Amino acid sequence: MVTMADVARMAGVSTATVSHVLNGTRPVRARTRELVLSAVAATQYTPNTVARSLATARTTTMGLVLSAISNPYFGELLHAAESAAASAGYTLLLVDPHEDPDYELTVVTRLHHHRVDGVVLAPSAVPDAALTYLARHEVPTVLLDRLIDAGHDQVGSENRDATAALTGHLADHGHTRIGLVAGLAGLATTSERRDGHRDALRARDLPVDPDLEVTGASETATARTATHRLLELDDPPTAIVAGNNSMTIGVMQALRDAGLSVPRDVAVASFDDFAWADLFSPRLTVVAQPFHEIAATAVHMLLARIAEPDAPATTRRIPPELIIRESCGCEPAPAEPSGARGAAREGPARTA
């Protein structure tokens, strides 16, 4: 087996110089670097990453704890985070705690035992045990998407004002009974989006009717059942806001079950865009989250935390975009240039 000493002999340098070139631990002259890399290629030397991690106390791995990865939004976050991590020379280890706080603690513990350099976590509705463990063991941590007051770095969309813009758009088009199919109880995103929905109603002197708010538990089947409950009201809603894209599918299924047409009978709008939202008939009006920017920011924040563990914690709220299509009852948008995505836009949702 080829060793670092073999590379050093071929390049005519010390093993320490080879180590500095491969690990980037000290500047090396360009000519010397070329000799080392040529020797590495010629000998087909493979660095011992286990030994390197023991020497540097780094494994160049980071954990991503993400539930509901079947949800298109979280799938997009995963791909964007993996790309950002790879660009920084890191390998991403993905685990899905399935929205279970006990299992969340289990997977966080496993990642720590695998000596990841840090963790990006989309916290569950009750993340206390996992966050306590990460803090006690001083594991660099960034919270993703679901932002809470936990003293950690965190990044996600602005949810409250964005949902207010979505509900307000429906109200401004004449709807006075607007249903909300909300996400899983206890999640920060669920609370913020519900608050934004209510903000829009109150701003227009419309009542906040608890009968018009149902939980879709952030999943399709539950949202379908919840939407049927809305439709069975004596005075059902004329418009419905779905709290995420998985629930939007459930809402559309329930409306189809009831033989109702969108937007003629019921207008629909959704928090979350997804690749086939403009393939629905009619195309869906949505709040689109900038998942590429959110995921890349989370990775970069984690790298910064690894480098400076004692720096003050920061929170980043990235504004999403309200995209107006036809499901809300608006006039169809003009045809777009080839390759364009979505329809006419109302501009970024305002942030606090």
C-alpha positions, -999 to 999 in steps of 0.1 A, spaced: 0 0 0 13 34 -10 22 57 20 27 94 25 64 86 28 64 71 -7 49 103 -20 74 124 -1 104 104 -16 91 107 -51 85 145 -47 118 150 -30 102 167 0 94 158 36 63 140 48 53 171 66 53 191 34 31 164 18 7 167 47 5 205 44 -3 203 7 -30 177 11 -46 192 43 -41 229 35 -26 234 70 3 257 58 12 277 27 35 257 3 53 272 -27 36 266 -60 64 245 -75 66 223 -44 28 219 -45 30 207 -81 57 182 -73 36 167 -44 4 166 -64 22 149 -94 37 123 -70 2 117 -55 -12 111 -90 17 89 -101 15 67 -69 -23 68 -68 -19 76 -31 -52 77 -11 -50 98 21 -60 80 53 -90 101 63 -94 84 96 -59 93 106 -64 128 93 -95 132 114 -77 121 145 -49 145 138 -71 175 130 -101 167 152 -122 172 121 -140 146 99 -153 170 72 -188 155 77 -219 173 89 -253 159 99 -286 170 84 -316 161 105 -346 165 84 -381 150 87 -406 145 59 -381 143 32 -408 130 9 -422 166 10 -409 183 -22 -398 214 -2 -376 193 21 -363 173 -8 -352 205 -25 -336 217 8 -317 184 10 -303 187 -26 -293 223 -21 -276 216 13 -257 186 -1 -244 208 -30 -233 235 -6 -216 210 17 -198 193 -12 -185 226 -25 -170 232 9 -154 197 9 -178 182 33 -199 150 32 -235 153 44 -250 125 65 -288 126 63 -312 112 90 -350 115 92 -364 116 127 -400 113 114 -412 142 135 -407 120 166 -389 139 195 -376 107 211 -361 95 178 -348 129 171 -327 126 202 -315 92 191 -304 103 156 -287 134 170 -268 112 195 -258 88 167 -245 117 146 -224 129 175 -210 94 180 -200 94 143 -180 125 151 -197 149 127 -182 184 128 -216 199 132 -254 194 127 -281 212 107 -314 204 123 -350 211 113 -364 208 148 -395 188 157 -425 202 176 -408 193 209 -370 195 202 -359 202 238 -341 169 244 -321 170 212 -312 206 216 -301 200 252 -279 172 241 -263 192 213 -256 221 237 -242 199 265 -218 183 241 -209 216 224 -218 203 189 -219 232 164 -256 234 154 -277 254 130 -315 253 131 -332 251 96 -366 262 85 -384 259 119 -370 288 139 -373 290 177 -358 309 205 -331 284 214 -298 303 214 -286 286 182 -277 299 148 -308 295 126 -321 303 91 -355 300 74 -382 318 55 -401 347 68 -435 330 74 -459 354 92 -459 383 68 -457 360 38 -488 341 48 -505 375 56 -498 385 20 -512 352 7 -545 354 27 -547 392 21 -545 386 -17 -576 364 -14 -594 388 8 -587 417 -15 -603 397 -43 -636 396 -23 -633 365 -2 -646 370 34 -647 333 45 -611 320 40 -603 286 54 -568 276 66 -555 241 65 -526 244 90 -496 222 95 -485 200 124 -493 215 158 -463 227 177 -441 235 148 -428 270 146 -438 273 109 -473 262 117 -477 289 144 -462 316 123 -483 309 93 -515 307 113 -506 341 129 -500 356 95 -534 343 82 -551 359 112 -532 391 108 -545 395 73 -581 389 84 -579 414 113 -563 440 91 -594 439 69 -619 437 98 -628 401 89 -636 377 118 -612 351 129 -635 321 128 -620 290 146 -643 267 125 -624 279 94 -591 267 108 -583 230 106 -551 210 110 -537 191 81 -508 178 102 -484 188 73 -494 158 53 -517 150 23 -541 125 38 -549 144 69 -553 176 49 -578 159 26 -599 149 56 -596 183 72 -607 200 40 -638 178 39 -647 192 73 -644 227 60 -667 219 31 -693 203 54 -697 236 73 -732 253 71 -713 283 57 -682 268 40 -652 288 29 -651 303 -6 -612 302 -5 -587 280 12 -550 286 22 -529 254 25 -500 256 49 -475 236 28 -473 218 -6 -481 183 7 -513 196 23 -522 215 -10 -525 181 -27 -549 169 0 -570 201 -4 -572 196 -41 -582 160 -37 -610 169 -13 -623 195 -37 -623 170 -65 -641 145 -42 -668 171 -36 -671 178 -73 -660 215 -68 -641 235 -94 -611 257 -86 -613 287 -86 -650 289 -98 -664 273 -66 -634 276 -42 -602 296 -46 -570 279 -35 -536 293 -25 -506 275 -9 -475 282 11 -447 265 -8 -441 263 -45 -431 230 -62 -419 220 -96 -454 210 -108 -475 237 -92 -479 254 -125 -489 221 -142 -521 220 -122 -552 232 -139 -557 259 -129 -521 267 -120 -515 273 -83 -510 306 -65 -483 301 -40 -457 316 -16 -424 303 -30 -396 297 -4 -360 304 -16 -348 269 -6 -314 271 -24 -305 303 -5 -319 289 28 -300 256 25 -267 272 14 -270 298 42 -275 270 68 -243 252 56 -223 284 55 -235 293 90 -225 259 103 -190 262 88 -187 296 105 -198 282 138 -173 253 135 -146 279 129 -157 302 157 -176 282 183 -179 312 207 -193 337 183 -228 352 191 -257 332 176 -275 348 146 -309 344 130 -315 348 93 -350 353 79 -350 351 41 -381 366 24 -402 343 1 -420 354 -30 -458 356 -37 -465 341 -71 -499 348 -85 -513 322 -108 -549 313 -116 -561 291 -86 -569 322 -66 -594 334 -93 -571 359 -110 -570 364 -147 -546 340 -164 -511 354 -167 -496 363 -201 -475 335 -217 -439 334 -204 -407 332 -224 -394 297 -229 -378 283 -198 -394 308 -174 -409 294 -142 -442 304 -126 -465 332 -136 -469 369 -130 -453 378 -97 -465 403 -71 -430 408 -58 -414 396 -26 -437 392 5 -428 419 30 -407 410 60 -408 422 95 
